[in-house]
């Protein structure tokens, strides 16, 4: 593939952690960067104590209100759209390696739709006190050679807290379904994320999971409200949108990369899902960057 999708790396951090007070000054210092589409190689958490923010995450609008926590995972394409005046809160950046496999799985496999959490008042107090302590520790040089270890250790409670919150949301939404159905849905979604470039048919995944296509589709739709085809198409769509925005590859080349030998078929699928053709999508994106 020609071109490259911009990936922001976590720099100038202590042991894979960076924490900042989120306010007008912070926004102004990065406004030219954060309003451009990009991907991160790290996790980002934003908690607002006042004001509001509008982000674009994987080409979907995300509205962050006061006392709402947004948790973004590596690889998502995103940009800031706008902030209200006097937006305040905390923003935390975490290296991908700090989040253990179990916690990441709980977050990514959560059936809670979207990257937002609405903490209770008790949890908001916890987050507020936690961020203040982490911020003070992050800037406290009295730890000497133990500073990295101290900051690293302090990151863990937050990771576990967020993972548990996403899992709790998942449990609420899926309490009416059997554990077997939930686990099958999670396994299916993991396989799609890993294999969507090569495997396009629901029957491909049914074969890998040793279930009939009708049983897999019925189970996934019952648990999520969406068909198996929807999840396969959404993975393709997200990557296709990213490549249209951030590569100079032709639509034919992008279609081939996504596993479509016939670019006309890719064009029809994309147009059906987005409402406009790939070429029009690219044109609108480029004109909006001016």
Secondary structure, 3 states (H helix, E strand, C coil): CCCCCCEECCCCCECCEEEEEECHHHHHHHHHHHCCCEEECEEEEEEEEECCEEEEECCEEEEECCCCEEEECCCCEEEEEEECCCCEEEEEEEEHHHCCHHHHHHHHCCCCCCCEECCCHHHHHHHHHHHHHHHHHHCCHHHHHHHHHHHHHHHHHHHHHHHHHHHHHHHHHCCCCCHHHHHHHHHHHHHHHHHCCCCCCHHHHHHHHCCCHHHHHHHHHHHHCCCHHHHHHHHHHHHHHHHHHHCCCCHHHHHHHCCCCCHHHHHHHHHHHHCCCHHHHHHHHHHHCC
